[in-house]
Amino acid sequence: MNLAKSLQADKRSTEAIAVYEQALQKYPHHPGHAETYLKIAELYYTHTQNPERALAEYQKAIEKFPDFPGIQRAYEQRAFIFEEQKSWTEAIRAYAELIQKFPTLGTQEKYQYKISSLHYDRGDLRQAKLDLSKFLEKFPNSEYTGQAKFRLADIAFQQKDYKNAALLYKEFIEVYPNDKKRYEVQYYLGLSFENMGAWARAMQLYENLLPHYPNPSMIQEQIDQLKKRQRENNQ
């Protein structure tokens, strides 16, 4: 094992994997090899850019050493790799298994939020809305609360429920006035008002936003288009 560690330190990842695998072949169920499987998986993932092999090694570790104290790492990395690969269904299942396996996990809210976000990412807005609402009931003061509320507002906007979207965007701005998303939220609040026919309120938001928005030309174009609509409506 010292040889494998030395090779790993020298960034000779393929050779290190070979040495680790030789040890596993000789003593496949030795309790100390739980960590070896995790090291092999990490090498496949981070050094040889082979996520499929990494997933296979994490799965072996989970199956062979389910009670190993560090096995949580295998569950977390497996879910993360699925998420990174945009394998939404597999990622959702992996995060759900992680929560089930570690019900008292201190960061459980992180994975609950992950699941709701993954439903959103795969386009299942109905399930995402349901999960996000449940998340906010269970974790009202989580570090992910703001993100969850933003996602709910965005779902309402996509579903053309502009009244509810406006209420949620407005609440986000009031609760998180310094959030990095605040200008984006103000823009979508303006769009919500505009789609509701509240053009004066939308115009006021756009004009207030203009000096602060990262892409002011986009806001100016929105202002110009709204002014044109107002002129045409008054003819």
C-alpha positions in Angstrom: 0.0 0.0 0.0 2.9 2.3 0.6 4.0 1.8 -3.0 0.5 2.8 -4.2 0.5 5.9 -2.0 3.9 6.9 -3.3 2.8 6.4 -6.9 -0.3 8.4 -6.2 1.8 11.2 -4.7 3.9 11.3 -7.8 0.7 11.6 -9.9 1.4 8.1 -11.5 -2.3 7.4 -11.1 -2.6 4.4 -13.5 0.2 2.6 -11.8 -1.2 3.4 -8.4 -4.6 2.0 -9.4 -2.9 -1.2 -10.6 -1.1 -1.7 -7.2 -4.3 -1.0 -5.3 -6.2 -3.5 -7.5 -3.6 -6.2 -6.9 -4.1 -5.8 -3.2 -7.8 -6.1 -3.6 -7.5 -9.3 -5.7 -5.3 -10.9 -3.0 -7.6 -9.9 -0.1 -10.9 -8.8 -1.6 -12.9 -8.6 1.6 -10.3 -7.4 4.1 -12.0 -4.6 6.2 -9.1 -2.3 5.5 -9.8 -2.4 1.8 -13.0 -0.3 2.1 -10.7 2.7 2.0 -8.8 1.2 -0.9 -12.0 1.0 -3.1 -12.6 4.7 -2.3 -9.1 5.6 -3.3 -9.3 3.7 -6.5 -12.6 5.4 -7.3 -11.2 8.8 -6.6 -8.2 8.1 -8.8 -10.5 7.0 -11.7 -12.7 10.1 -11.3 -10.2 12.9 -10.6 -7.0 11.7 -12.3 -8.0 9.5 -15.2 -11.3 11.2 -16.0 -13.2 7.9 -16.0 -16.4 8.5 -14.1 -17.9 5.2 -15.2 -15.1 3.2 -13.5 -15.3 5.5 -10.5 -19.0 4.8 -10.2 -18.3 1.0 -10.4 -15.7 1.2 -7.6 -18.0 3.3 -5.3 -20.7 0.7 -5.9 -18.4 -2.1 -5.0 -17.4 -0.3 -1.8 -21.1 0.2 -0.9 -21.9 -3.5 -1.5 -18.9 -5.0 0.2 -18.5 -2.7 3.1 -22.0 -1.2 3.9 -21.1 -0.5 7.6 -17.7 1.0 7.0 -17.6 4.4 8.9 -16.5 6.3 5.8 -18.9 4.7 3.4 -21.0 8.0 3.3 -18.3 9.3 1.0 -19.1 6.6 -1.6 -22.8 7.5 -1.5 -22.1 11.2 -1.8 -19.6 10.9 -4.7 -21.8 8.5 -6.6 -24.7 11.0 -6.4 -22.4 13.9 -7.4 -21.0 12.1 -10.4 -24.5 11.2 -11.7 -25.5 14.8 -11.2 -22.4 16.1 -13.0 -23.2 13.7 -15.9 -26.8 15.1 -16.0 -28.1 11.6 -15.3 -31.0 13.2 -13.4 -33.0 10.1 -12.5 -29.9 8.2 -11.2 -28.8 11.3 -9.3 -32.2 11.7 -7.6 -32.2 8.0 -6.7 -28.6 8.2 -5.3 -29.4 11.2 -3.1 -32.6 9.5 -1.9 -30.5 6.5 -0.9 -28.0 8.7 0.8 -30.8 10.3 2.9 -32.2 6.9 3.7 -28.9 5.4 4.7 -27.9 8.4 6.9 -31.2 9.7 8.3 -29.5 11.8 11.0 -27.0 13.3 8.6 -26.2 16.9 9.6 -26.4 18.1 6.0 -29.6 16.2 5.1 -31.3 19.5 4.0 -28.6 19.8 1.3 -29.6 16.6 -0.2 -33.3 17.2 0.1 -32.7 20.5 -1.8 -30.6 18.7 -4.3 -33.4 16.3 -5.1 -35.9 19.1 -5.7 -33.4 20.9 -7.9 -32.7 17.8 -10.0 -36.5 17.4 -10.7 -36.3 21.1 -11.9 -33.2 20.4 -14.0 -34.9 17.4 -15.7 -37.9 19.5 -16.5 -40.4 18.0 -14.1 -41.7 21.3 -12.8 -44.7 19.8 -11.0 -42.6 17.5 -8.9 -40.0 20.2 -8.3 -42.7 22.6 -7.1 -44.0 19.9 -4.7 -40.6 19.0 -3.4 -39.5 22.6 -3.0 -42.7 23.4 -1.0 -42.1 20.4 1.3 -38.5 21.4 1.7 -39.4 25.0 2.8 -41.9 23.5 5.3 -39.3 21.2 6.8 -36.3 23.6 6.6 -37.6 27.2 6.8 -34.3 28.6 7.9 -31.9 26.5 5.8 -29.0 28.0 3.9 -30.8 26.8 0.8 -34.1 28.6 1.7 -33.4 31.5 -0.6 -32.5 29.3 -3.5 -35.6 27.2 -3.0 -37.9 30.3 -3.0 -36.2 31.6 -6.1 -36.8 28.3 -7.9 -40.5 28.3 -6.8 -40.9 31.8 -8.3 -39.2 30.7 -11.5 -41.5 27.7 -11.7 -44.6 29.9 -11.3 -43.2 32.2 -14.0 -42.6 29.3 -16.4 -46.1 28.1 -15.8 -47.4 31.6 -16.6 -48.8 32.0 -13.1 -47.5 35.6 -13.1 -49.5 36.8 -10.1 -47.9 34.1 -7.9 -44.5 34.6 -9.5 -44.7 38.3 -8.7 -45.6 37.6 -5.1 -42.7 35.2 -4.7 -40.1 37.4 -6.5 -41.2 40.4 -4.3 -40.9 38.3 -1.2 -37.4 37.2 -2.3 -36.3 40.8 -2.7 -37.7 41.8 0.7 -36.0 38.9 2.5 -32.8 38.8 0.6 -32.1 42.4 -0.5 -28.3 41.8 -1.0 -28.5 38.4 -2.7 -26.4 38.1 -5.8 -29.6 37.2 -7.7 -31.4 40.4 -6.7 -31.1 42.1 -10.1 -32.2 39.0 -12.0 -35.1 38.7 -9.6 -36.1 42.4 -10.1 -36.0 41.8 -13.9 -38.3 38.8 -13.7 -40.5 40.7 -11.3 -40.8 43.4 -14.0 -41.6 40.8 -16.6 -44.3 39.3 -14.3 -45.9 42.7 -13.9 -45.7 43.3 -17.6 -47.4 40.0 -18.4 -50.1 40.8 -15.8 -50.8 44.1 -17.6 -49.3 46.2 -14.8 -47.2 48.2 -17.2 -46.6 51.2 -15.0 -45.1 49.1 -12.2 -43.1 47.1 -14.7 -41.7 50.3 -16.3 -40.7 51.7 -12.8 -38.9 48.5 -12.0 -37.0 48.5 -15.4 -36.0 52.1 -15.0 -34.7 51.6 -11.4 -32.9 48.4 -12.5 -31.2 50.0 -15.6 -28.1 51.5 -13.8 -27.4 48.3 -11.9 -28.1 45.4 -14.3 -25.0 43.7 -15.7 -26.5 43.9 -19.2 -28.1 47.4 -19.3 -28.8 47.2 -23.1 -31.2 44.3 -22.5 -33.1 46.4 -19.9 -33.1 49.4 -22.2 -34.6 47.2 -25.0 -37.3 46.0 -22.6 -38.1 49.6 -21.7 -38.3 50.6 -25.4 -40.5 47.7 -26.2 -42.8 48.4 -23.3 -43.1 52.1 -24.3 -44.0 51.0 -27.8 -46.7 48.7 -26.4 -48.1 51.6 -24.3 -48.2 54.0 -27.3 -49.9 51.4 -29.4 -52.4 50.7 -26.6 -53.3 54.4 -26.3 -53.9 54.9 -30.0 
